[in-house]
Each structure stands twice: as structure tokens, then as C-alpha cells.
Amino acid sequence: MSILNVLSDVVLAAFEKSGRRKALAELNTMSDRTLEDLGISRALLSQGISSWPWKSNMEVANAAKTSKRSEIKAAIKELQALNDKELADIGISRGEIAHVVKHGRSRDAYQAA
């Protein structure tokens, strides 16, 4: 790694830390209601910039749900792109795709496949 890359990383980290300090100061001036609406945890704010991004557990859980939904949709789309023979090879019928992706296959299906 060249000295310029190291210097660049240090400068970017300093700017990022400065920005987080400014954001923290601004967020600390807001009411609890406003912070709640933004999905920001007052308790995490009180811990300083080390607790960034200060998102409440509910916000994190919602992000995880959204991520899981998009993964499920992608898996369904991928399986739907297979032809009937390829689906049969893995022991799934076209009508079972959504159910198998969301809930998995039963133990009986593993033994039969």
C-alpha cells in the first residue's frame, strides 16, 4: 500500500469521524419523539460516536426483514428460471417453489430425493 493510499484513508476516516460528531451534536438537540420517528435510539446516542449509526433495535429488525424478503424473492425468481427437468432433479415441482423457499422441504422430501 502506497503512502498516498494510507494518507488518503487517514484523511477520509478523519472526515467521517468529524461528520459523525456533527451529526451526533445535531441529533442530541432533537426531541425524543423526533428521534423515535427517525428510528434513532437516545440510549445509543448517549454512548457517543462509537455507537454509530444509532439505530434502534426496531429499525435494525425492519432492515433484516426487508433483506430477508428480497432474498426470498431472488431465490423464487432463480428457481422459476429453471426448467421442469431441472426442478425435478432437485425434487421440487413448479407449484412448490414459493413454499419450499419460504418453509423448506419436509424430511420425507429429502429421503425421496
N, C-alpha and C positions, 0 to 999 in steps of 0.2 A: 504494500500500500504506500503510495507516494505521500510526501509531506503535505502536498496540496489537498489530497483527499482527507487526510487526518485533520488538517486545519479547517476544511470545509465542514466536516462532521461536527467539529467542536463549535464552530460558529452557528450552525443550524440548531444544535442542541441548546445553545445559549438563547437563541431567539425563541425557540419553542418554550423553554422554561420561563422566559420573560413574558411571553404571551399567556401562559397558564397562570402566572402570578396576577396579571392584569385581569384575566377572566375571573379568577378567584375573588379578587377585590370587588369586582362589579357584582358578582353573584351574591356575595355576603351583604350587599346593600338591599337585596330584594326580599320581599316578604315570603313567609313560609308557603303561602298559597301559590304565589308565582313560581317558586321553586318546585312545588309539587306538580303544577301544570307543565313545567318543563321536564319533569322526570328526574330532577336533581335532588340528591339527599343532603339535608342540612348536616347530618351527622358526618357524612363523608367530607363535606366542605370544611368542617371544623378540624379535620385531620390534615388539611393543607394540600399542597400540590402533589404530594406523594400518593394521594388517593384519586388522582385524576383518572377517569373522566367524571367522577362524582355522580354517576347514575344510580338511581335507586334500584333495589332488587327487582321491583315490579318491571322497570324498564328493561333490565337485563333479561328477565324471563320472557317478556314480549319479543325481544330481539331473537331469543333462542327459538321461540315458537315460529316466528317468521322464517328463520333459517331452516327449520325442520320442514315446514310446508314447502319451501322451494326445493329442498332435497327430494321430497316425496314426489312433487310434480315432475322433476327431472328424471327420477327413476321410472315413473309411469311412462313418460314420453319415450325413454330409451327402450323399455320393454315393448311398447306398442310399435316401435320401428322394426322389431324382429318379425320374421315370417312365421307362419304356423308351425312349420317343422322345427325351427329353432326353439320356439316356445315349448313344443312337445319334448324336445331333447332335455330341457331343464325342468320338465314336469309341471308346466303351467299352461292352462288354456287361456285364450284371449279374454274370455269373460272374467277370469280370476285375477287379472293383472292388478287392478286397484286394491283389491282385498289383500292379496299376497304382499304387495309393497307396504301397505299400512299395518298389517297384522302378522305377517309372516305365514309360513306354511305349517300345517299340523305335523306332528311326529309321524303319523301314518303316511303322509305325503313323502316324507324323507325315506321311509322304508320301501315305498312303492317305486320311487325314482331310481 
